[in-house]
């Protein structure tokens, strides 16, 4: 590894390297020791990957051993930033905790908690998980991480992910592995930013600004994905509620119909009673007012980026595809009361006729024949 070309590639100034107090020979010695232990680190990494794949909320996994040049660059950067810190061939395994790096990716933001609990239950952690957030992230999100025993840090480059340093000991020797949990959109932005600018092109204002825009787009994509999932869950639940209510309504109607058939009244009277039930049997419904169900929809879609999506969602929500259940709890109670009243009237056809006349359900109803 040629020193001058290495410095040029990673934008390291000779004066900054001198501040580390580490000679180039020591850097090369550290890299040689790292090459020696790579086979063991590879085995540990594979072991952790296999365990992570058992978590059903992990969508996919990225795994790597740190490249030699990246290790050298990180040692120099850390020591240059802290003159009292020394990282060399004797202690780099403890000082550089991401020699084995694994990214556990999940689809939806809200699935993080399942991955978090799985990691915490499976391995011993070397310190609290660190949740890296972007400037401007909501207080609710920060509190959520803190409530789940994470240390929250604002990342200066806008990275979002939760980092875990786990301890793994598949044999007699203990190793540390870094796991990063993030969404697939966060991963996509991070990979693009890493290739284009991070951390060596931070002086290019145009690239930094474009990366910030892409970062916000990735965050919006995460939020929209979660909203779509929420909307599907709500509509599925509403459909289940609708079907259950219709089944209950139809069961009450059939029960009332059988009770009417048992009444000692003539055919016209039975027809008058059952005609209303036949109308009720038709599962009619009206358009749903989704504003009450999604009170935060307007707030969520307030950005210019999603105005077109807001209009499309509004058109769908206001279509005939979304209909509320016509039969309310009050309707069910009314049917239940009617069933009780009919049972009380079953022994008195005269009373049935009087009720029908009083409610004007049937005009010119003949008096029941007296025996």
FENLIN-V223045 format. One line per field, one symbol per residue. ss: DSSP state (@ for helix, = for strand, . for the rest). psi: psi as a letter, one per 30 degrees, with the letter a starting at -180 (. if undefined). A space follows every 10 residues. Layout:
# FENLIN-V223045
ss=???
psi=???
This chain:
# FENLIN-V223045
ss=..@@@@@@@. ...@@@@@@. ...@@@@@@@ @@@@@@@@@@ @@@@@@@@@@ @@.......= =====..@@@ @@@@@@@@@@ @......... .@@@@....= ======..@@ @@@@@@@@@@ @@.==...== ===.....@@ @@@@@@@..= ====...... ========.. ....====== ===@@@@@@@ @@@@@@.... ....@@@@@@ @@@@@@@@@@ @@@@@@@@@@ @@@@@@@@@@ @@@@@@@@@@ @@@@@@@@@@ @@....@@@@ @@@@@@@@@@ @....==... ......@@@@ ...@@@@@@@ @@@@@@@... ..==....@@ @@@@@@@@@@ @@@@@...@@ @@@@@@@@.. .......... .
psi=jkeeeeeeeg hkkeeeefff gkleeeeeee eeeeeefeee eeeeeeeeee eeffjffjel kkklkkleee eeeeeeeeee fjffkkkaff gfeeejfhej kkjjklekef feeeeeeeee felkkilkkj jklkkfklee eeeeeefghk kkkkkfggkk lkkkjlkkif bfkklkkkkk klleeeeeee eeeeeeekgf hffjeeeeee eeeeeeeeee eeeeeeeeee eeeeeeeeee eeeeeeeeee eeeeeeeeee ffkilleeee eeefeeeeef fkilllkkjf effifgeeee gfleegeeee eeeeeeeglf fjklkejlee eeeeeeeeee eeeefegiee eeeeeeeefh fkkhkkkkkk .
